[in-house]
Amino acid sequence: MRNLFLVMSASIGLVHGGEFVNLFNGKDFENWGAKGKTEQAGYVIKEGGVIESTPKCRFLKTEKEYSNYVFEFDFKLTSGANNGLGIHYPGQGDPAYTGMEIQILDNTHPKYANLKDYQFHGGLYTLVAAKKGHLKPVGEWNKEIVTVNGPHIKVELNGTVIMEANLDQINQEKPKHEGAKRRQGHLTFCGHGDIVSFRNLRIKELPASK
């Protein structure tokens, strides 16, 4: 009985997000609403387990919705590239407003010289600015970790925390932003027609917030 209890406990731990799960199998867009397909929403699969956006890219969303989690991924920018990570996206409308969008951007490009503070890489679009200066040079791989736990959002880039936000506080300060009121939704890459590469997409679900 004791051994059975240990097995059951271990299984429960996995259900509650004890381990990371791969969101990309390197072959098709299973987990992204297109099992068996190698192209989805303007994104294609490249050798080496890479997803790459194309000039047709728009919103590539997970099949499943998530609430509390740690999502980690690598990304590589091309010069001047603009994308984003939508969180709590309901599956329709612009993720930056029906959910929220974390910027993925080569803000070192001259065309972005006059950005607002929240538009730089890692910023929560229209809501919270991120620290600058932690992107690797264009063409190199970056590692990003996004933690969403109840109202708390944290973005870590290449080992440095560059953005933290409290949605409860944002809801009081900016009550018209409907997406910031959500606490669950799809993860979404928000393409704008630029070329960005992604790999090592993994998620660990966290226990429900008290």
N, C-alpha and C positions, 0 to 999 in steps of 0.2 A: 504493500500500500504506500509505503514511504516513497519508493521509486516512482510509482504512478503519480504521486503528488508532485514530485520534482519535475516530471515530464510535462504535466499539466501546467505547472507554474511557468516553465520555460516557454511553452506555447503561448500562454497569455501574454508573456513579456514581448514576444514577437508581434502579436496582434496590436499591442499598444505602442509599437514603433521602437523596439529595442535595437533595431539594426537598419542600416541604409538599404534601400531598394533601388536598383537601376531603372531609370525611366526611358532608357534607349538601349535596344539590344544590338545595335550596329547593323541591322539588316533591313528593317522596315519601320513604319510609324505606328507599330503597336504601342499602346499607352498614350497615343496622340490622335486617336480617332480614325486611324487608317491602317489597320492590320493588313499586312501583305503588300502595301504600297511603298514605293521608294520616293514618292514625291507627294507633298501635302502642303497646301496653303502657300505655295511659292517657296518651299524649302525642299532640298534634295539631300540624299545620302551620298557621302563621299567615302573613299577608302580610309581605313584606319579608325572606323567608328566615329565619323564626323558628320554632323548635320550642318549644311551650309545654306544660307539664304540666297535668293536670286533677285533680280530686278522686279519680279512679280510678287515678292513676299509681302504677306499681310499678318494675320493673326494665327499662329500655330499654338493650339491649346491642348492641354492634357485631357484625356478622356474622363478622368476622375476629378472631383472637387476635393480641395484640402482646406483645413482650418489651421491647425497648429503643426508646424514642421520645421525642419532644417533642410534647405535645398542647396546643393552645391553643384557647381558646373565650371568648366573652363570655357573661355571664349577668346577669339582672335579677331581683331579689327582690321579692316582695310582703311586707307586714308580717308578721313572725313565721314566714316560710316556712322549710321544712326540706327539703333534698334532699341529694344526695351524689354523688361520682364514685367508682365502684368501679373498682379496677385489679386486674389478674391474676385476674379472676373466671372460674371454670371453667364457668359457665353454669347452675349449680344451687345451691340453698341461699341463705343470706343473704350478699350480697357483702362485708359488713363482717367476716365470719368465714371464709368459704370463699375469699375473696380479701381485699382491704383496701378501706376506704372513706375517702376524703378528704371532710371535711365541706363542705357548701354550705349556709349557714345565716345567717339574720338574727339574729345573736346580740345585737343591740342591743335586741331586744324584751324587755319586763319579764318575760315568762313564762320566759325563759332566764336569770334572775338567778343561779341556783345551779348553773350548768353545771360539770362537771369540766373541767380545763384542756384536755384533748384533744378536747372537744366543740365548741369554738369554731371559727368558719369557718377552713378550711385545715388543721385538725388531722387526723392520721391516727388514726381512731377507735380508742379504747382503747390506743393505742400511743405517739403522739408529739403534743405540743402545738404550736400555731402562735402566731406573734406576733399580737397584737390591734391594732385601730385602723386598719386599712387598707381596710376596706370603704367604698364610696361610699354615700351615703344611699339608703334604700329607694326604688325606682322609677328609679334611674339604672343605666346599664350599667357593669359591671365587666369587666376583662380578666384572665384567669387563664392561666398557663402551667405545665404539669406536665411535668417531665422525669423519666423513669425510665430509668436506665442501669445494668444489672446490679443490685447491691444498693442503689444510691443513688437516692433520691427527693427531688425538690426542687419546691416550690410557690412560684410568684411571683404576687403579686396587685397589679394596678395599678402595676407597676414595682418592687415591693419583695419580696424573698425573705422569706416568712413561715414556711416550714417546710422543714427538711432532715432526712432520716432515712437510716440505714444498716441495711438489713435483716439483714445478717450479725450486727450487734450486737444487734438486736432478737431474732433467733433464739436468741441465747445468754441474753438477759435474760428473754424470755417464750416459752419453747419450746413452750407449749401452743397458741399461736396458729398454726393450720395454714395460714391464708391468707398469713401473712408468710413462709412457706417457699417459696411459689410464685414463679417468675420469668417467668411468661407467663400470658396470659389475655385475656378480653374487657374492653373499656372499657364501663362501665355507669353510667347515671344512675339513682340510687336514690331513687325517689319515695316520699313519705310522705303524699300527698294534698293537698299545698300547691301553689300556683301559682308556678312559676319559669319564666322565659323564657331560651332559649339561641340563640345565633347564631354565625356565623363559626367553625365547628368544623373544625379542620385538624390533621393529624398528619404528622410527619416521622419516619420510622423511622431508627434509628441502627444502626451496625454492631454485630455481636455482641460482647459484652464478652469480654475475654481473661481 
